Amino acid sequence: MRKTSLLLVGLLCSISALGQSIDKIIHVKEVERIERYLASDELAGRKPFTPGIEKAAQFISDEFAKSKLKTWGNSASYLQTFQVYKPTLKSIKASLNGEVIDSKKVVVIGKESKTIIQESSSYAQATIAKGENFFQSAYRFISGKTPTVVWVDEDFANLFTRLSNRNILRGNQVNVAFILSSKAADKFSIEVENEITPMSLSNVVGIIPGKSLANEYVIFSGHYDHLGVMPNRAVKGDSIYNGANDDAAGTTGMMMLAKYFKKWNKNERTLVFAAFTAEESGGFGASYFSEQFDPASVKAMFNLEMIGTESKWGKNSAYITGFEKTDMGAILQKNLEGTGFTFHPDPYTDQNLFYRSDNATLARLGVPAHTISTSKMDNEPNYHKPSDQIETLDLENMTAIIKSIAFSAQTIISGKDTPSRVDTSQLK
């Protein structure tokens, strides 16, 4: 506790010289107020398409209004609403080289009510081979722009069925057929019939217009959805997956930064604050949001994901995913010298976290878009469990993290520093 308190004093002394005491805006009591509501049973885990996530969106909107943020594009609302489509499978038939195969070995991701795919169709063909990261590879095809037939090695049989759970689609997505077969067939035929239901999702977005660099953007974000109520996965009678750390914590941090920077009022670049929907079910919110920008105009993105617990280094520390891909982390480290807080490179590079969160869409377009986290991905006891509740969080340390982000970001939002871009030629 003493070490955390010393950090807060150090940060306060450093920033007070700028004319606005951060301690009066970003403090534990306010962090707890926001976090406690977002992670409350009243919101029932904030699953998309439920009353709980709608209440959360209204709460975030109200907080943006209190902070006097502007709406995106002079909209009448902070809600950034878009359409998705839910296909309900009615029938599926498939054959390889003339032999009928079990329909459970075929998953077609698409938004058409009727789909027929044959070897003569204008579909590309690809494979997911044994040893690959299955879901990372599958997502690459699902989020691509080319209709594709993907042959999946039978070693992934246990994971394959989970593809059918990805039943929400953006309007611009193309058809992708996954076939569980270690060998591509010379001839194949797939016929699918779906009932398509249009549905709405909403991000919550507020901005602080820039002064001299208004057409350059710095984004602060977190996803406000979680898993909702899961009776079949109840633990000791608790079926509400509150998502206090994942990611009410990141959303709370983003909202606190909005409050601070609005009062700081020295941003030369335009600041965008975004609470994303549907991160847990495909990243649809961040994907839609990213399409609203010319990537060249986005100078940095701070995505906050699970910042409520201590990192592997203990208090007063966090890590930055994709640290080596730009010099943004180095800029933040330099700005924190002497404060007692340290940003580290991501220690879990084998998990490819840089492309697993809401920063990924813009990062793939070259934006220095990074996620800041403290989650111990090799040993996070409450991850995706009903035990992820506010009582498991270190709110004092979380407050220190938010202050450190506020402090270290100032040279970027003032236009003094511009991080280097992601080298997109190196993307897999």
N, C-alpha and C positions, 0 to 999 in steps of 0.2 A: 504493500500500500504506500509506503514511504517513497519508493522509487517512482511510482506513478505520480504522486503528488509533486515531486521535484520536477518531473517532466512537464506537468501542467504549468508550474511556475515559470519554467524556462520558456515555454511556448508563449505564455502571456507576456513576459518581458520582451520577447522578440517582436511580437506583433503590436503591442501597445504603442510602439513608436510610429506605427502607421496611422494612428489616430482613431482606431476603433478597437476596444478591448474585446477580444474573442471570448474571454471568460464570461462576459455578461450575456452572450448569445448561445454559445455551445457549452452547455453544462449538463451534469448528470441528471438533474431533475427533469429537464426538458427532453433529454434523450429517453429517459425511462417512460415519460408520458406517452410519447409517440410509439415507442417499441411495445409498450404494454397493450395499447389498443390494437395495433396491427397483429399481434400474436395472441389476442384474446380468443376465448372459446366463442364469443359472440360472432366472430367472423368465420368460424368453422373451417379454418385452414385455407381460406381464400382460393378455392379451386375455380378455374374459369367456368363461366355460365352458371354460377350460383349466386344467391343473394349476398353471401359473405364477401365475395370479391367486389361486388357492386358497392357494398358499404365501404370497403377499403378504398375504392376509387373516389367515392364521395369525400371521405375523410382527407385523402391526399389533396384533392381539389380545394377543399376548404382551407387547408393549411397553406397551399400556394396562394390562395386569395388573401389570407391574412398577411402573408409576406409581401403582397402587392407585386407578384410576378405577372408578366404579360402572358397572354396565350400565344400559342404557335400560329403564325400566319393570320393574326387578328381574328382567330376563331371566337365564337361566342362561348366556348367552353374549353376547359383544360383537357377534356377527353379527346383523344385521337382515335377515332373509331374506324374500324375496317371490317370487311366481310371475310369469313372463312366458310368452308363447306364441309359438312359431315356426311360421308357416304355410309349407308347401311347396306351391307352385302345381302343381296337377294339370291343370287345363284352364281356359281363359277364352275366351269368345265375346262379341263386341260388335257392335252395329250402330247407326248414326245415320241417322235418317229412312229406315229400311228398308234401308240399304246396309251390308253387312258391312265393318268396318274392320280394319286390321292390329292384332292383339292387343298388339303392342309399343307401341301408342298409348294403352293403358289400363293403369293401375296401381290396384288396389284394396287399400287398407290396412284389414285387418279380421281378426278372430279366429274367424269362423264357418267351418265346413267347407263350407257352401254359401251363396252369396249371389246374390240376383237383385235388380237395381236397374233400375227403369224410370221414365219420366217421371211415372207415376202414384204412384210410391213416395213415402213421407213424408220425402223428402230435401230439404234446402235446396240452393240452387244458388249458386255463387260463381265468380269468375274470378281468375286470376293473369295480369295484363296485362303486355304488353311494357314493360320498364323497371323493373319491380318487383324486389326482392330475392327470387329464386325460392325458395331453401330456407327463408328466414325466413317467407315467406308460406305455404309448404307446411306448415311446422311448426305455424303458427298453427291450421290446419285439423285437422291430425293430433292435436294436443293439446287440441282443443276438445271440447265436449260434445254437438255437434249433427251427426248424420249428414249428409254433404254431398257433392254432385257438384261437382267443381271443374274448370272449363274452363281449360286452360292454353294460352297463346299459343304458336304453333308456333315462335316465336323461341327457345323454351327446349328445342328438340328434343334438343340435345346433353346437357343436364342432366337431362332427363326420365327417361332410362333409369336414372339413379342412384337414383330413388325406390324402385325394386324391391329395392334393397339394404337398405332399412329393413324388415327382415323379423322383427323382434322386437317384441312388443306387450304392453302392460300389460292386465290383465284388465278395466279400466274404460274402455278406449278404444272409441270408436265407429267405424263404418265410414266411410271416406272414399274416394271414387272420383275419380281424376285422369284426365282425358281430354285428350289432346293435340289440340286443335282451337281455332283462333282464333275460332270462332263457335259459340255454343251451339246445339244441335239442338232442334227442337220435339219430336221423338220419339227415344227412345234405349232400348236394352236391353243390359244387361250381365249375364252369367252366369259366376260364378266358383266353382270347386271347389278346396278346399285340404285338405291333410292337416295337422292341428294337433298340435304337440308341446309339452306343458308343460315348462318348464325353470325352474330356480331361480337367482336372483342374490342377492348379499349386500352390503350396506353394512357397515362396521365402525364402531360407535358406542359412545363412552364418555362419562360425565358426571362433573362435580364438583358436587354439590348446593350450592345457594345457602344463605345463612344467613337474613337477614331478608326477602329477595325471592326465595324459592325457586321461585315460580310464574312468574317472569320469566326468559327465556332469552336467552343470548348464544351464538351458534354460530360455531365455527371449523371450516373444512372445506377439503378438497382431494379431487380424484378420483384413485384409485389404479389405474385401468385405463389401458391404452393399446392399441396396434394389433396387438401380437403378432408372429408370424413371417409374413412376406410374401415367399415365394420369387419370385413374379412381379415384385416390385418391389425385388429385391436390388440393392445398389450395391457394386461391387467385391467381390462374393462375400458381402457381409453382408446377411442377410435378416431380422435381428432388429431390430425397432423398439423400442429399450429405453425410450424416453420418460423420459430422465433429467430434462429440464426440464419436460416435458409428460406427467404432472404428478407425477412422483416428488418433484420439488422442493417443490411445494405441499403434498403429503402429508407430507413430512419436516418442513416448517415447522409444520403443524398438530400433529404428534406432539411436536415440541419445545415448543410452547406448552402442550400438555397437561402435560408434565413440569414446566414452570416454574410454571404456575398452581396445580398441585396442591401444590407446596411453598410457594408464596406464601401460599395459604390465607387470602385476604382477600376472596374473592368473595361479595358479597351476593346477586348473581343466580346462577342455575344456569348452568353452562358446559357446552356440548355440543360434543364433538369428533367429527367425522364424516369418514370416508374413503368417498367415493362410488364406486359401480361404474357402468359403462356410460355414462359421460359421452360417450365417443367414438362411441357407437352409439345415441344418442337421449336421453341425460339421464335414463334410467329410475331410477337410484339416487337422485338428488336429488329427482326427482318423487315417488317413494314416501315418502322421508324427510319431505318437506314436508307430506304429508298427515297426519302424526302430531301436528301442532301446530295450535292455534288461532293464526292469524297475529298476532292482537293481543297474544299473550303473548311473541312473539319481538321483543326490543327492538333487536337488531342481529345481522348476520351478516357475518363476515369470511371470504370465500372466497379461498383462495390458489391462484393459477394461474400457473405458469411464472415463478418468482421467482429462477431460478438464473443469469441473465445480467444484465449491466448494462443499465439503461434508456437511453433516448435522451439523458438528461441525465448519464450516467456513473454512478459509484459513489454510494452513500449516497442513493439516490432510488428511488422507485417511483411508480406511478400507480394511481388508484382509478377504476374504471369507474362511470359514472352519477354522477359527483361532484356535479353541479348538482341532482340529484334529491332529495337530503336534505342535512342539515347534518352528517352523520357525518364526512365528509372534513375539514370545518372543525374539528371537535372533535379529530380525530387530529392535524391540523396544529398546533393550539394546544398540545397536549400535548407536541409534539416541539420546540417553540421552544427554541433554545439547544443542541440536541444535535448539530447539523450534518447531520441527516437530514431529507429533505424528501419529503412526499407531494404529488404533482401531480395535477391533473385528467387524465382520459384524453385523450391527444392524437390518438386514432384514432377519433373519434366517427363517422366515415363508415362504420366497420365494425360499429357497433351492438353492441359487446362487452358492454354491460350486460345484454343479453338473450341472450347466446350461451354463457354458462357456467352453472355449477351454482347460482349465486345467483338465477337468473332466475325460478324458480317462486315463491319467496317474495317476490321483488321485485314481481312482478305482483299480489301480494295486499296490497301496501302496506308490506311489511317493509323497513326500511333495510338491504338485503342487497346488499353490494358485493363486487366482486372486486378484489383487490390483485395487481398484476402488474408485471413489468419487461420483458415481451416486446416487442421492436420489431416490431410486426405488419406494418410496411411493408418490413422487411428482417431477418427472423430466419432465418439460413442453415440451421439444423438442424431447423426445425419440420416434424414428420411425416416425418422421414427417419431412416434407421438411424444416422446420425451424431449423433443426439441422445443422447450418452453423457456420463458423469460428467466425462470429461476436458475437455469443452467448458464446464463450469460454473465460475463464480467463487464458491467455497465461502466465502471470507472475507466477500465482499459479501453473499452469501445469509444468512450468520449475522447480519450487521448488520441486514438487513431483518427477520429473525425477531425480533430483540431490539427493534427499533423498533415492530413490531406489538404485542409484549408490553407495552412501556412505554406506547404511545399508547392502548391499549385499557383501561387500568386504571380510568379514571374512568367508563367505561361499565359495566364488570363490577362496579364497587363501587356502582353506582346513583347516583353523583353526576351523571352526564350521561345523558340519554336522547335519541338522535337523532330528528329529525323523520321522518315517514313519507313514503313514495313516494305521490305524487298519482296514484291509479289512474285518475282520470278522463281523464288525459292519455295513457293507453296506447293504442297503435295496435292 
